[in-house]
Amino acid sequence: MTDDYYSLSDTTSVPFSRHPGQLSQGVIDFESKPGWNHWKMATQKLQDELYDCKPEGFYQFIKNLKSRSNYFGWLSEGGILQVAPNPKKPTEVRCLLEDYGVFSYDRLVEHELTYISSDTRAAQDNCMLFTCLMNSLSSSGKAKLNIHDKQYLIGDPPIESGLCLLKILIRESHLDSNATSSMNFSDIRNRFRRESERRGETWTSDK
């Protein structure tokens, strides 16, 4: 017997995706059960151990955030984490999770203000990103960010910005200084690999 949610004889009519969150396009109806489930899965904490915004846990935290972002389409073409660092070159888009050092805070504010108060899917994804990050922080981690709340509350009236919160999180994790502003995700991964090897530990990319 064939279940009613798939068909072995006709796959051409079924939109393909490796993750169910990527199939959801357009504005989400959060009053519906599928919409509520989408919100709940997208905003749950990233890992069992809440992040305290210290450098030691940064690599794994960002790795987990990348997985969540990929699952829900935030990393897809046109996703909220794909931004042009230079507004004069809108086609030269970079990934905020890969090349966060090339994005200034002011640029992210400028970008967010183009849609954050609109009735769009991007605005919804932004809100889910913000909530996901907050749900993934320890009390001490939140305390480090909440003293800068005026920097992630943007617009008039103020709205919580997921991208700005992420930028501040990176900064408060002491990885957004002049010495590291040009680093990308691969650079950070290699940094932690070398540090683990220096301590005589076995390091893997999943650590």
Residue, then its C-alpha position, 0 to 999 in steps of 0.5 A: m500500500t502506498d502512503d498518501y504523502y508520496s507516490l512511487s509511480d509519479t515523482t515528477s509532481v512532488p517538489f524535491s528537497r532534502h529538508p522539509g523546511q526548505l520546501s516552505q516558501g512565501v509567508i507562513d500562516f503561524e495560526s495553522k498547525p504546519g506553520w506553528n510546527h515550522w516556528k517551533m522547529a526553527t526556533q528551538k535551541l541549537q544544542d543541549e549546552l547553552y552558549d555563553c558567548k565565549p570563544e571556546g564554544f564559538y565554532q561548534f555554535i556556528k556549525n550548529l547554526k549553519s545546520r539549522s539555517n540550511y534546514f530552513g532555507w536561511l542559507s539558500e539563494g535569497g535567504i536572510l543570511q545571504v547579503a551583499p556587503n556592498p549595497k552598490k554591488p547587490t549581486e555580489v552576495r556573501c554568506l554571513l555565517e561564512d564571511y562574517g568579517v566582511f559585514s559591518y554592523d551599519r551595513l546589516v542595519e541598512h539591509e535589515l531596514t529594507y524588509i524587517s517591518s514588512d509583511t514578508r517571509a524574510a521578516q518572519d525568517n528574521c524573527m525566527l533567527f532572532t528567537c533561535l539565537m536567544n533560545s540557544l544562549s545561557s543566562s550569562g550569554k544573554a547578559k553579554l548581549n542584552i546590554h547592547d539591546k539598542q543595537y539589535l532593536i532597529g527601526d521605528p517602532p523598534i523590531e528585534s533584528g536577527l542579523c544584528l543580534l548575530k553580529i553582536l554575538i560574534r563581537e561579544s564572543h571576542l571574534d570580531s576584533n581588528a585581528t579577526s575581522s577578515m577571518n571566515f568560518s574555515d579560518i576559525r575552524n583551523r584556529f581551533r584545530r591548531e589549539s586542540e593539537r597544541r593541547g594534545e587533543t584529537w580534533t575532528s570537524d564535528k567536535 
